[in-house]
Amino acid sequence: MIYRSKAPLRIGLAGGGTDVSPYSDQFGGAVLNTTISLSAYASIEPLNENRIIVEALDRNEKQEFDLLPKLPIDGTLDLLKGVYNRIQKDHASQIPGFRLSTFVDAPAGSGLGTSSTLVVAILGAFVEMLKLQLDEYKIAQYAYDIERNDLQLAGGKQDQYAATFGGVNFMEFAGDKVIVNPLRIKPEYLNELENNLVLFFTATSRESALIIKEQVQNVENKNEKSIEAMHHLKDQARMMKEALLQGKLDEIGVILDYGFEQKKMMAANISNSNIEKIYNAAKNAGALGGKISGAGGGGFMIFYCPGNTRHAVIKTLNTFGGVVRDYSFIKHGLTTWSV
């Protein structure tokens, strides 16, 4: 028997960063995101021997251990080992020897929520194998707790919920409370949004933890400029929700552009000269606005290109040595099965 799962990556459209503590604890946060047809995958294959094999097939990383209740967190494959350690601690079942294999459709540090989505996928495979009775909220919170508390990795709350629930969601954060509001957007609006949003990988990755650490410090130190920018990004999420629900698609580019300017005030390294060159070139080619996906500093960018301007924008983006990635919006979140 093989136990499998997959969870979708996400594009953040608005409000990114307001889901990070302590801002979300003190002021409440709001984000709007949508899952796309790039995924994280996990498979658990029981073995007829008392050993554990963990491997990330996309990264060519592999470790083997004797069957232990706790695996060492040492900087290699920590997400895989961290989920196993927590499952063993909480569910103390006699898990036999197994091989845990993972694969992600986008590079780590690319800004599409890869790490958190991978944790959700790994957790989903264990849920499938052990038949754990966990609903979407519990799985998302479980994944958040493993990543942020057990592994002490910096980040926000939206990615775990996006990967678990799937679809287009307006999410609200207040302390430990998270409310996921699925948006019923007319198909023609979604089709046009999908057509007009260009997803571009800058061919660079970044250490999101460093950017998030500075963002956290700015809130703790009561940096008014940074906090005010986060307030504006929370407003941006509500503006984006209204534009999507009412089909005011040409406002989306302007709303993205507004958010791009605000996000840069949250921390120093969110943008850089290369990102600014790419952004300005895309706007000159016809894009109305865009954003850096995730914490910033590199990875993926998105651009809203009205009418038929996407072709000119793509042609311009190709001159920067990155890659325009095809994608589609998807409605489903975490999916698990056995074979």
C-alpha positions, 0 to 999 in steps of 0.5 A: 500500500502507498499513501499519497497526497498533494496540496496546491501552491498559492498566489497571494493577491492582496494583504500579504504580510498582515497574517504574520505575528505580532501584527495579526495578533495586535491589529488583525490581518486580512489576505486574499489568495488563490490556489494554482495548478502547481503542487507539493506531493508526498508519498509514504511507502511502508517498508518490510524493515525497521528503518526510515527513508526520507527523500526530496526528489526535486532537491536530490536530498535523501537521509536514512535512519533506524526506526526511531521515535524522533529524527534529528532536526539538523538542517536537512529535510527538516520539514519531512522529519518535523512532521514525522516527529510531531505525528509520533509524539501526538499519535504514538502509534506503532508506525512501521518502517517507511519511505517518505518521498516528496516533490514540489513543482516550484523551488524553495524560497520562490514565494508561492508558499512552498514550505508550508504547502509541503508540510500540509502535503506531508501531513496529509499523507500521514493522515491518510495512512493513520486514518486520522479524523482531522478537518480542514481547519485542524489540518491547517492549524496542525501544519502551522504549529509544526512549522512555526512552533516545533521547527521555529520557522518564521512566517505567516498563517495564510499558506497552510490554510490556502493549501488545505482549503484550496480555491479563492479565499478571503482570510481573516486573522485575529490572534489564534483565530483564522476565518477562511471565507471562500469567494463565489466569483463568477466563472467569467471573472475568474477566467479573465483574471487567469488570462490577465495574470502573468506569473513570472519566476525571476530565476532567483530565490531568497531567504524569506525568514530574514525579511519576515524577521525584520518585518516582525521587529518593525512591529515590535519596535512600533515602526510607524511607517512599517505598521501603517503600510501593513494597515494599507495592505489589509485595506488592499485585501478588502479592495481586491475582494470587492473588485473580484466579486463585482467583476471590476477587473480593470481595477485589479492592476491598480490595486496590485500596484498600490499594494506593491508600493505599500509592501516595500515599506514593510521591510528593507529587502522586500524589493531590490534594483533587479525587481524594480527594473523588472516591475517598471519594464512590465508596466511600460509594456502594458501591465497595470500593476503587479507584486512580488509573491511571498515575503519578497526579495526574489522568487515569483512575481505576478503582473496584471495585463489587461486586454491583449497586453500579456503578450507584450509583457511576456516578451519583455519579461523574457529579456530578464532571463527568468521564466513565465510559468503556465498555470491555472486556478484550481478549486480543490485543496489538500487531496489524499488517497491510497493505492 
